[in-house]
């Protein structure tokens, strides 16, 4: 919507800028410590809330370029509704960006969950958590470094794998979009 209505875009971008200034660890501490019964739900809500401002900025920048293309202008001049412009003309051309953002937000969520577990915040994540394994074994890292390295590597491998999968899905879906001059 920010690309189609620049005034709305300015408000969205300013709100996103303010939200980006809040560090993830501080937001996590505020939510989990002020709402101790939240548990996993609180961590999930923090991960979602912290991912939205970044994605809003990226999608707004991408949508601005797409909104200036000929086929969007033609649809707008043809009297199409804003919903049609967004869902039929613009969003299909942002599939690759969507999958990339999905991968990045997953990594951010992993970071927040790992931080919550490592800081021993009151969540119901359980002891079968790689971040808990790192935290519990860090005191004996000189005796058995693999007790810390194995779960750390597992976290890294999952993060990289999800991003590679998201990139592959994005490239697969990107071939189905339209460009300037294409007909319906």
N, C-alpha and C positions, 0 to 999 in steps of 0.2 A: 504494500500500500504506500510505502514511503516513496517509491519510484513514481507512482501515479499521482500522488498528492504530496508535493514537496513540503508543505507546512506540517503535515502529519509526520513526515519523515524527520524533520528537525526535532520534534518533540520526542519521537522514538529514540533518535540518536543521543539526545541529551540524557534521557533516562538510562539508556544503556551505558553511557559514559560514567554516570554516577555509580551504577551497579558494578562496573568493572573495577572501580577504585577499591572495593571491599575485598581484602585478601581472603582466599578460600579457607585458610585455617581459622581466621577470626570468625567468619560466618559459621563454620562448623562448630566452633566452640560456643558461639552465641546460641545457636539453635539447640544443640545437644545438652548444654548445661542449664539452659533456661527451661527446657522441656524434656526432663530426664526420661519420661515414659515414652518418648517418641521412638527410641530405639532405631531400628533399621529404617523405618519410615522417615525419621528426621534426617538421616544421612542421605536417603534418596531425594528428599525434597531439597536439601542443600545442593546436591549435585545438579539437579534440574534447574534450580533457580540461578546457580552460578554459570550454567552453560548458555542460558538464554541470551544474556547481553552480548556475548561474543558472536553467537550465531546471528543475532539481529543485525549487528554491524556488518558482518560479512555478506549476509543475504541482501541487505539494503544496498551495498555497493554493487553487487552483481545485478540486482534488479534494475538499478539505474541505467546500466548499459543496455540491458535487454529492452527496457521501456522505450528507449530511443530508436529501436530498430523499425524498419519499414512495416513489417507485418503487424506489430503491436499498434503502430500509428494508424495503419489502415483499419484494423479492427476497432480502434477507438473512434475514428471518424465515421465508421460504419454504424455506430450507435450501440456497440456491444456493451454489456453491463461490466461493472468493475469485477464481479465474480468471474465472469467469462474471461476477462483479460488476465486475471491472476491465475486461474486454474487451467485454462486452455492454452493460453499464449505464453505466459512467463514461466510458471513452475516447471513445465516439461523441459524447458531449456536450462534448468538449474539442477537436473538430476545428479550430475557428477558432483557438483558442489554439495548437494544434500548428503550423498553418501560419504563424502570426505568429512563433512561436519559431524555426521553420525559417528564415524570412527574417532574423531578427535574428542567428542563429548564422552564417548565410552572410556577413553584413556583418562579424561578428567575425572570421571566417576570412580575409576579404579584408584586414582590418586587420592581422592577424598575418602574412600573406604579404607585404603591403606593407612592414611593419616589418622583416621578415627581409631583404627585398631592399634596402631603403633603408640598413640598417645593414651591408650587405655580409657577412651571415652565410653560412657555408658551406652553401649549399643548391644543388640542381640545377634551379633554376627557369628558368635561361636568361636571355638578354638580351632576349627578346621579352616583357618583363614591364613593365607600365606604371609600377610603382614604380621599377624600374631606370632607365627613361627619365627619370623625375622626378629621381632621384639624379644621373644623368649630366649632365643639362642644367641643374641648379640653379646651377652656377657662371656660366652665361651668361644668367641670367634678365633682366638689364638689356638685353642685346643682342637677345634673342629670347624674350619672355615666353611665347609660344605653345608653345614647346618644353617648357615645364613645365606650362602651363595645360591643354593638350590631354590629356595622359595623366591629369592630376589630375581633370579634368572627366569623362573616361571612367570612372575609378574611381567617382566619385560617381554618374554616370548608371546604371552597372550596379548599384550598391548600392540606389539608389532604385527602379529597375525591378524588381529581384528582390523587394523589399519590397512594392511595389504588386501584383505578381503573386501573392505569398503571401497578401496581404490579400484579393484577389479570389477566390482559391481557397478561402480560409477562409470568406468570406461565402457562396460557392456551396454549400459543404459544410455550413454551419451550418443551412441550412433542412431538413436531413434528420435532425435530432436530435429527441429526445423531451423533453417537459417534464412537470412534475408533473400528474398526472391523465390522461395519455395511456395508451391500452391497446396491448398488443402485437398 
